[in-house]
């Protein structure tokens, strides 16, 4: 997960359980789960209307993860540098 260095900055991967919801849109890649003709919806085979419905499910799950994790800080507040502290390279 994340590790704090001696300078107080947080680096590395920061896990949120909400990110597990992003696995749901990947289920559309498992074609044998829905590679069937029936049941039909308005004459459309299951294969097609399931994919169309899964677009909506994928967008909703991505939106939920975004909303639930957008306020989570990605680094410590002390990690923010002022303009004067930024490295502009060597001026040799």
C-alpha positions as CSV (number, residue, x, y, z in Angstrom):
1,X,0.0,0.0,0.0
2,X,1.3,3.5,0.7
3,X,4.5,4.1,2.5
4,X,5.6,7.2,4.4
5,X,9.1,8.3,3.7
6,X,11.4,10.0,6.2
7,X,10.5,13.4,4.6
8,X,6.9,12.9,5.5
9,X,5.7,12.4,1.9
10,X,3.3,9.6,1.1
11,X,4.3,7.6,-2.0
12,X,3.1,4.5,-3.7
13,X,-0.2,2.8,-4.3
14,X,-3.2,3.9,-2.2
15,X,-6.0,1.3,-2.2
16,X,-9.7,2.1,-1.9
17,X,-12.2,-0.7,-1.7
18,X,-14.4,1.2,-4.1
19,X,-11.9,0.5,-6.8
20,X,-13.0,-3.2,-6.7
21,X,-16.2,-2.1,-8.3
22,X,-14.2,-1.4,-11.5
23,X,-14.0,-5.2,-12.0
24,X,-17.7,-5.2,-12.9
25,X,-17.3,-3.6,-16.4
26,X,-14.5,-6.2,-17.2
27,X,-17.1,-9.0,-16.9
28,X,-18.3,-8.2,-20.4
29,X,-15.0,-9.7,-21.6
30,X,-16.1,-13.1,-20.5
31,X,-18.1,-13.9,-23.6
32,X,-19.2,-17.5,-22.7
33,X,-21.4,-16.1,-19.9
34,X,-23.8,-14.5,-22.4
35,X,-23.1,-16.2,-25.7
36,X,-26.7,-17.5,-26.1
37,X,-29.7,-16.6,-28.3
38,X,-32.4,-16.5,-25.7
39,X,-34.2,-14.9,-23.9
40,X,-35.0,-12.3,-26.5
41,X,-36.0,-8.8,-25.7
42,X,-38.0,-7.0,-28.4
43,X,-36.8,-9.6,-30.9
44,X,-33.1,-8.9,-30.1
45,X,-31.0,-11.9,-29.0
46,X,-29.7,-12.0,-25.5
47,X,-26.1,-11.6,-26.7
48,X,-26.8,-8.1,-28.1
49,X,-29.2,-6.6,-25.5
50,X,-27.0,-7.9,-22.7
51,X,-24.0,-6.0,-24.1
52,X,-26.1,-2.9,-24.6
53,X,-27.3,-3.1,-21.0
54,X,-23.7,-3.7,-19.8
55,X,-22.6,-0.4,-21.3
56,X,-25.0,1.3,-18.9
57,X,-23.8,-0.9,-16.0
58,X,-20.1,-0.1,-16.8
59,X,-20.8,3.6,-16.9
60,X,-22.7,3.5,-13.6
61,X,-20.1,1.5,-11.8
62,X,-17.3,3.9,-13.1
63,X,-19.3,6.9,-12.0
64,X,-19.9,5.4,-8.5
65,X,-16.2,4.8,-8.0
66,X,-15.4,8.3,-9.2
67,X,-18.0,9.9,-6.8
68,X,-16.9,7.8,-3.9
69,X,-13.1,8.4,-4.3
70,X,-12.8,11.9,-5.7
71,X,-12.5,13.5,-2.3
72,X,-9.9,11.0,-1.0
73,X,-6.5,12.7,-0.8
74,X,-3.9,11.0,-3.0
75,X,-1.0,12.3,-0.9
76,X,-0.3,14.1,2.3
77,X,-1.1,17.8,2.4
78,X,2.5,18.6,3.2
79,X,3.4,17.2,-0.2
80,X,2.2,20.3,-2.0
81,X,5.1,22.6,-2.9
82,X,4.9,26.3,-3.4
83,X,6.1,27.9,-6.7
84,X,9.4,28.9,-5.0
85,X,10.1,25.3,-3.9
86,X,9.8,23.7,-7.3
87,X,12.9,22.5,-9.0
88,X,13.6,24.3,-12.3
89,X,16.7,22.4,-13.1
90,X,20.4,23.3,-13.0
91,X,21.1,26.7,-14.3
92,X,24.8,26.1,-15.2
